[in-house]
Amino acid sequence: MAESVLDVRTLPKDAAYKQLNTHIAAVLDGIDDPIAAMATMSCLLYHGFGYLWVGFYRVVESNSLLRVGPYQGSLGCMEIRFGAGVCGIAAAAGRTVIVPDVTTFPGHISCDARSRSEIVVPVFDHERNLLAVLDIDSELPNAFDDVDRRWLEQLVARFGRSHQLERVDAQ
């Protein structure tokens, strides 16, 4: 398949995710490298929706530390502790966190001052072990809602079931 990047910004959100989800599945068909899959998903979501930042933070110390993984956008934070910022809270709680206005979120970690809203989705393996979180930032306030949550949880669930991401417990 000839890889291409879709721009779905003009579509209704459900239709955009449906099209992009199908495209991601087709592009990743037969790819068993989790890093390549994360990089590709980040790229397609970033360009497809025109977000400010899209990427993964991988669990490198169980219940303790996330480290930046494949992403698209400006420089990301290198490490985030569980419970710190939106990513760390989503990781510690094991649930998706949507922040309509990051300026009102206590303890928000700002890697890019242009960020106005954020969604963070936990990525679990088939045994429900946390592998990573998918972090998406937008320059627009209130950019994310339950439609985003539902589709992104579906996307990362398929990834978590089909890719074995090795944990890199830091020494």
C-alpha positions in Angstrom: 0.0 0.0 0.0 1.3 3.5 -0.8 1.4 5.3 2.5 -0.3 8.7 2.6 -1.4 11.2 5.1 -5.1 12.1 5.3 -6.4 15.5 6.3 -9.7 14.9 8.0 -10.1 18.3 9.6 -13.1 19.2 7.4 -15.1 16.1 8.2 -17.5 15.7 11.2 -15.5 14.2 14.1 -17.0 10.7 14.0 -16.5 10.4 10.2 -13.0 11.8 10.6 -12.0 9.2 13.2 -13.7 6.4 11.3 -11.8 7.2 8.1 -8.5 7.8 10.0 -8.9 4.6 12.1 -9.4 2.6 8.9 -6.4 4.2 7.3 -4.2 3.6 10.3 -5.2 -0.1 10.4 -4.4 -0.4 6.7 -1.0 1.3 7.0 0.0 -0.8 10.0 -1.2 -4.1 8.5 1.6 -6.6 8.9 3.7 -4.3 11.0 4.7 -5.9 14.3 7.2 -3.2 15.5 5.5 -1.2 18.3 7.9 1.8 17.9 7.1 2.0 14.2 3.4 1.7 15.0 3.5 4.4 17.6 5.4 6.7 15.3 3.0 6.1 12.5 -0.1 6.6 14.6 1.4 9.8 16.0 2.1 11.1 12.5 -1.3 10.3 11.1 -3.2 11.8 14.0 -1.0 14.9 14.1 -1.4 15.6 10.4 -4.9 14.3 10.1 -6.4 16.6 12.7 -3.7 19.4 12.7 -3.0 19.0 16.4 -0.2 20.9 18.2 1.4 17.7 19.6 0.7 14.0 19.3 2.8 11.3 20.9 3.4 8.5 23.4 4.9 8.5 26.8 6.2 4.9 27.6 6.2 3.3 31.0 9.9 2.9 31.9 9.4 2.4 35.7 6.3 0.5 36.8 3.8 2.9 38.5 6.5 5.5 38.7 7.9 7.0 35.4 6.9 7.8 31.9 9.5 8.6 29.2 8.8 10.3 25.8 8.4 7.9 22.9 7.6 8.6 19.2 5.8 11.9 18.7 5.1 14.7 16.3 5.3 18.4 17.2 7.6 20.6 19.2 10.0 19.2 21.8 8.2 17.1 24.4 9.0 16.6 28.0 11.6 13.9 28.4 10.2 12.3 31.6 7.0 12.6 33.6 6.3 11.0 37.0 3.1 9.1 37.6 0.6 11.5 39.2 2.3 14.6 37.7 0.6 16.6 35.0 -2.2 15.3 32.8 -0.1 12.4 31.5 1.0 11.3 34.9 -2.5 11.5 36.3 -3.9 9.5 33.4 -1.1 6.9 33.9 -1.7 6.7 37.7 -5.5 6.5 37.4 -5.5 4.2 34.4 -8.2 6.2 32.7 -8.5 8.8 29.9 -8.2 12.4 31.1 -9.7 15.3 29.0 -8.6 18.8 29.9 -10.7 21.5 28.2 -8.4 24.3 29.4 -4.9 23.5 30.5 -4.5 26.9 32.2 -7.0 25.8 34.8 -5.6 22.3 35.4 -3.6 22.2 38.7 -0.1 20.9 38.1 -0.3 21.1 34.3 3.2 20.5 32.8 3.6 22.9 29.9 6.0 21.6 27.2 4.6 24.1 24.7 3.0 27.4 25.8 0.6 27.3 22.8 -1.2 24.3 24.2 -4.8 25.1 25.3 -6.5 21.7 25.7 -5.3 18.1 26.1 -6.4 14.5 26.0 -4.4 11.6 27.4 -5.4 8.0 26.8 -3.8 5.0 28.6 -2.4 2.2 26.5 -2.8 -1.3 28.0 -1.6 -4.7 26.9 -3.9 -7.7 26.7 -3.4 -8.3 30.4 -4.3 -4.7 31.2 -0.8 -3.7 32.2 -0.1 -0.1 31.4 2.4 0.2 28.6 2.2 3.9 27.7 -0.1 6.9 27.3 -1.1 8.6 24.1 -0.9 12.4 24.7 -2.6 14.9 22.3 -2.4 18.7 22.7 -4.4 21.3 20.8 -3.9 25.0 20.4 -7.7 25.3 20.7 -9.5 25.3 24.0 -12.2 22.6 24.4 -10.8 20.6 21.4 -11.5 17.2 22.9 -14.7 15.5 24.0 -16.3 12.1 24.5 -16.1 11.4 20.7 -12.3 11.7 20.8 -12.1 9.6 24.0 -14.2 6.8 22.5 -12.2 6.6 19.2 -8.8 7.1 20.7 -9.5 4.4 23.3 -10.5 2.1 20.5 -7.4 2.9 18.5 -4.9 2.4 21.4 -6.8 -0.8 22.5 -6.1 -2.4 19.1 -2.5 -1.3 19.3 -2.1 -2.6 22.9 -3.6 -6.0 21.9 -1.5 -6.4 18.8 1.9 -5.0 19.8 4.1 -6.2 22.6 5.9 -3.1 23.9 8.8 -4.0 26.1 9.1 -2.2 29.3 12.4 -0.5 29.9 12.7 -0.4 33.7 15.3 2.2 34.4 18.1 1.2 36.8 
